[in-house]
Amino acid sequence: MKPKPRRARQPLVPLLQLAHARSGDKGDTANIGLIALKPEYYPVLLKQVTAGRVARHFRGIIQGKVERFELPNLNALNFLLHGALGGGGTLSLKTDAQGKVFSTALLRMKIAVPAGLVG
């Protein structure tokens, strides 16, 4: 029996090398916009940055579900992180009650990319 050929490992890179992001709040929900730096990065973001993956990245920080919305005309994804802000705005005792640092935190997440995609 022939051994299966090994698939080349894809390098892991932080999202910061593929996208920029903005975040904010609406009540107790943090909102993160993730925008591909180049159109060719968008398919990788679609495949790798799922709602489940984002929920795992923020495990212990958010209490509710994560929703993902695709914006292909903008090469962007939008995420809603429910239960992320301790009640939100004036009700929260969190340092960042408006969710401004969630975008920076998401950009630290590492994802697999095809070799040679990012220089």
N, C-alpha and C positions, 0 to 999 in steps of 0.2 A: 504494500500500500504506500502510495506516495504521500509525503507530508504536505499539508496545506501550505501554500505560499503565504508568508507573513505580509500583512498589509503594513505599509510604511506608517509609522506613527506621525500624526499631525502635530505640529508644534502648538503649545498652549501660549496664548498671548492675552494680556489684559484688554478688556473692551476699549480702554483708553486709546489703544493703537488703531481701532477701527471706527470709533464713533465719538460723538460728543453728546452731552445730555443736559437736560434742564429738569428741575423738579419743583414742586410746590404742593399746595394742599387745598382740600375742600372738605371742611369738617374734620372727621377722623380718618380721612383717606389721603394718602400721599399719591401724587401723580408724577410719573417719570416719563419724559420724552427721550427716546434714544434715536439719534440721527446718524446714519452712516456717513463717514467722511468722504467716501467715494461710492458711486453707484454699484461697483462690483463687490463691495463689502456687504450690501444689503441681503443677498441670498444667504450668506453665512450667518448674519444676524437672525434671519427668519428661522433657519434650521437650529441654531445653537441657543438662542436666547428665548427660551420658552417660559410660559407662566410658571410651570413647575420648577424650572431651574432658578428663576428669580425668587420664588417662594423659599426654596432651599437656601439661597444666598442670604436671605434676610430672616432665616429661622431664629426665633427667640426675640426678634425685634418687632415683628408684626403679628397681630392676633387673628386676622381674617384671611380671606382668600386673595389671590392675585389674578387680575384679569389682564389679558393682552389684546391690543387692537393694532391691526396692521394698516399702515399708511403708505402703500407702494408708490404713490405719486410723489411722495416726499422722501422716499428711501428711509422711512422711519417706523419705529414701533412706539406705542404708548402703553404704559402699564399703570394700573390702578392697584395700590396696595391698601386693602381695607383693614381697618383696625391698627393703623401704623402710628398714630399720633397721640395716643393716650387721651382721647376725647377731642383733640384738636384745639388750635388757637388759644383762646383765653381759659379753656378748661384744663389744659394739659400742664403737667409739672415737668415735662420733658424740656431739655435745653433747646431742642430744635422743634418746637411745636408746629412750625409751618412746613416741615419736611424738606428744607433746602439742601441738606447734606445727602439725601437719598441718591441723587444723581451721581455725586462723587463716589459714594459707596458702590453703586452699581458698576461704575467704570473700572473698579478694581477687580471685578469678577473676571476670571480667565476662561477662555473658550478655545476649542480646537479650531485651527484654520488650515486650509490646504497649504502645503509647503510652497513658498515663494509668493504667496498672496501679499504679505506685508513685508516691506523691505526694511 
